[in-house]
Amino acid sequence: MQIKNNERKVFHFNFFMKSSSEKASWDIALRDVIPLLQTAVAKGSNKYETQKGQQTLILRDIKFFALRGDAADEAISATDDISEATHVALLLGVMDDRFQDKVYTDMSTYAQRTAGRLSGENGEYTCHLLIELDAQDETNQSYYAMLENVPTLSRTLIVGLINFIVNSAHKESEHKLFEGYDLTAPQGGRNRQKLGYRPIVDMFGYASLDFIKMITDGQLKSIKLIKTEVQSSFGQRSYLDPQPHEQKFKVDKKNLKKFTGNVWEDIQLCLVDAAAEDWSAAEFTVNDGTKDFTVQYDLDTENFSQKKFVRSHLLENIDPRLSDASTGVVEHLCKRIIATKKDA
């Protein structure tokens, strides 16, 4: 995928943290985790190799921003103080020796020049992840995040890198980095035994407003739940191909019109229950006014398989223009991302 140097698409996610221990209470917030990432950058323990060493992920830089007043560009400023910041920007990169060399053309002669790499160099892309530092819920586990869309830097890779860095810090601290009270101990007082745990992060794509509108406007035709895991010896035989177990629900248009609640929020509650019942995916059949099409949704990761159904907005006419990669957080881009959140 080619991207223009003065445009960026930004996807919107729920940046979610949970405890590695189901027994330990959750007693921290994102502001408690960010210093681990800062230390990793300072110490150089900010890299993670994947695909047998062919690809390296890196957390290059961290910067804080403070949004004051309304969401106008001039109301956003960079700050070194996390206590006064409203957003944190993570600059994440991916290096790979399989990335193609750049080719440039002289428009007066049409002669080509390849920007070749030196020995030991790999191609690199970087992207920004902007996360609001104030939680969306009282548990301090859910945070609004916006991700600059860049080739090869997927949600999965970014989540893997952040979890790798946090897990490494957890091991270095001899598992005493964060401690919560033992939820399984008898109630009564705060003198219960403390248990060490580490935060595990994930990112869940918010549904696009167009998709939600189709659902709420009665264009949803059916929902199909899919379970791919086979709980039997037959599933272990290479000569047998297990077929997914499916359960289909057809939408009753008359009763849908009578429903007074938020249809999408109600469906989301049902999807949570379906995941608890070991269903692995949901498939929505929707009519856009001209034809039927399907939208697939992974119940484990809570993400749409097609990016076009994840909430997003496009930044245009970015100035100064952007490169494929940068060594530090690009302030003018981050300010635009923060200021245009409402455009999604």
Beta strands, then each sheet from edge to edge (+ up, - down):
strand 1: 8-19
strand 2: 47-50
strand 3: 55-67
strand 4: 76-79
strand 5: 87-96
strand 6: 102-105
strand 7: 112-115
strand 8: 123-132
strand 9: 142-148
strand 10: 178-181
strand 11: 194-197
strand 12: 199-205
strand 13: 220-227
strand 14: 245-250
strand 15: 281-287
strand 16: 292-298
strand 17: 303-304
strand 18: 312-315
sheet 1: 2+ 3- 5+ 8- 9+ 1- 12+
sheet 2: 2+ 3- 5+ 8- 9+ 1- 18+
sheet 3: 2+ 3- 4+
sheet 4: 6+ 7-
sheet 5: 10+ 11-
sheet 6: 14+ 13- 15+ 16- 17+
end
